[in-house]
Amino acid sequence: MKVTELVRGFAEPIVREHGCTLWDVEYVREGADWFLRLYIDKAGGVNITDCEAISRAVDPILDEKDPIAESYHFEVCSAGIERPLKRPSDFEQFMGAEVLVKLYRPRDGKKEYIGTLAGYENGSVTVDVGGEAVTFEKPEVALVRLYVR
């Protein structure tokens, strides 16, 4: 089982107890350091107090369960206003919202498309771009995130 799945399993109930939802778990290397990040959300927005409280509640469980062998930095952050959409439930929640779709390779000379999220099926994303429905297949899509003008 991946580190992120393990951590999600025990962190999610704690995040819920604090009135938030667990948006994402990320375990990434940045330079020489590893970071384990929990991205949280709640109605009305997340504040520093939420992040602090959840960090304090999850940290001892991370020490106890010890899911990561190497040293790492642990952070709890807001999912952010321009959060990435990854799971089918993310796409369902934000259907009709404005999104940015980034592609691995250019299509019609462009690697980025901004439009209204109009559909999601089996990893394929449909976006209304200027009145035209454009569908991007899963292997083309590098990232889909909410877009704020």
C-alpha positions in Angstrom: 0.0 0.0 0.0 1.3 3.5 -0.9 2.3 5.9 1.9 -0.4 8.3 0.9 -3.1 5.7 1.1 -1.9 4.5 4.5 -1.8 8.0 5.9 -5.2 8.9 4.4 -6.7 5.9 6.2 -5.8 7.0 9.7 -5.8 10.8 9.1 -9.2 11.1 7.5 -11.2 10.4 10.7 -9.1 12.9 12.7 -9.6 15.6 10.0 -13.4 14.9 10.1 -13.4 15.2 13.9 -12.0 18.7 13.5 -14.9 19.7 11.2 -12.8 19.5 8.0 -12.5 17.2 5.0 -9.3 15.6 3.8 -8.8 16.8 0.2 -5.5 15.2 -0.6 -2.4 13.5 0.8 0.9 14.2 -0.9 4.3 12.6 -0.3 6.9 14.3 -2.5 10.6 15.1 -2.7 11.6 18.7 -3.1 15.3 19.1 -3.5 17.0 17.0 -0.9 13.9 16.9 1.4 10.8 14.8 1.6 7.4 16.3 2.5 4.2 14.7 3.7 1.3 17.1 3.3 -2.3 16.8 4.2 -4.5 19.2 2.2 -7.7 20.0 4.1 -10.9 21.9 3.3 -14.1 23.0 5.1 -17.1 25.2 4.3 -16.2 28.8 4.7 -12.5 28.0 4.3 -9.6 26.7 6.3 -7.6 28.8 8.7 -4.2 28.4 10.4 -5.9 27.2 13.6 -7.5 24.3 11.7 -4.1 23.4 10.2 -2.4 23.6 13.6 -5.0 21.5 15.4 -5.0 18.8 12.8 -1.2 18.7 12.7 -1.1 18.3 16.5 -3.6 15.5 16.4 -2.1 13.6 13.5 1.6 14.0 14.4 1.6 11.5 17.3 -0.2 8.9 15.2 2.4 9.3 12.5 5.1 8.7 15.1 3.3 5.6 16.4 2.4 4.0 13.0 5.8 5.1 11.4 4.6 4.7 7.8 7.8 6.4 6.4 11.3 5.0 6.9 13.3 8.2 5.9 13.1 11.6 7.6 10.5 14.0 6.2 8.7 17.3 7.0 5.0 17.0 7.9 2.7 19.9 6.9 -1.1 20.5 7.0 -2.3 23.0 4.5 -5.5 24.4 2.9 -6.5 22.7 -0.3 -6.5 26.2 -1.8 -8.8 28.1 -4.1 -7.1 26.7 -7.2 -6.9 23.1 -6.0 -6.2 20.2 -8.3 -9.0 17.9 -9.1 -7.9 14.2 -9.0 -10.7 11.8 -7.9 -14.1 11.3 -9.6 -15.8 12.9 -6.6 -13.7 16.0 -7.0 -14.9 16.4 -10.6 -18.5 15.7 -9.6 -18.3 18.3 -6.8 -17.0 21.0 -9.1 -19.1 20.2 -12.3 -19.9 23.6 -13.9 -16.9 25.4 -12.3 -14.1 27.1 -14.3 -11.0 24.9 -14.6 -7.6 24.9 -16.1 -6.6 21.8 -18.0 -2.8 21.3 -18.6 -1.8 18.7 -21.2 1.5 16.7 -21.5 1.7 17.6 -25.3 0.2 20.5 -27.2 -3.2 20.0 -28.9 -3.8 22.6 -31.7 -0.6 24.4 -30.5 -1.8 24.8 -26.9 -0.9 22.9 -23.7 -3.4 24.8 -21.5 -7.1 25.2 -21.8 -9.5 27.2 -19.6 -13.2 26.5 -19.6 -16.2 25.2 -17.7 -16.0 21.7 -16.4 -18.8 19.9 -18.4 -18.1 16.2 -18.0 -15.9 13.5 -16.5 -15.9 9.8 -17.4 -13.3 7.2 -16.7 -10.5 9.8 -16.5 -11.6 11.8 -19.6 -12.4 15.4 -18.9 -14.8 17.5 -21.0 -14.6 21.3 -20.8 -16.7 23.9 -22.5 -14.2 26.3 -24.1 -15.9 29.3 -25.6 -19.1 27.4 -26.3 -17.4 24.3 -27.7 -17.2 21.0 -25.8 -13.6 19.8 -25.8 -12.8 16.3 -24.4 -9.4 15.4 -23.2 -8.5 11.7 -22.8 -6.8 10.6 -19.5 -3.4 10.0 -21.1 -3.2 13.5 -22.4 -4.0 15.3 -19.1 -1.2 16.3 -16.9 -3.4 18.4 -14.5 -6.9 19.7 -13.9 -7.4 22.4 -11.3 -9.9 25.0 -10.4 -9.3 28.3 -12.1 -9.9 31.7 -10.6 -9.7 34.8 -12.8 
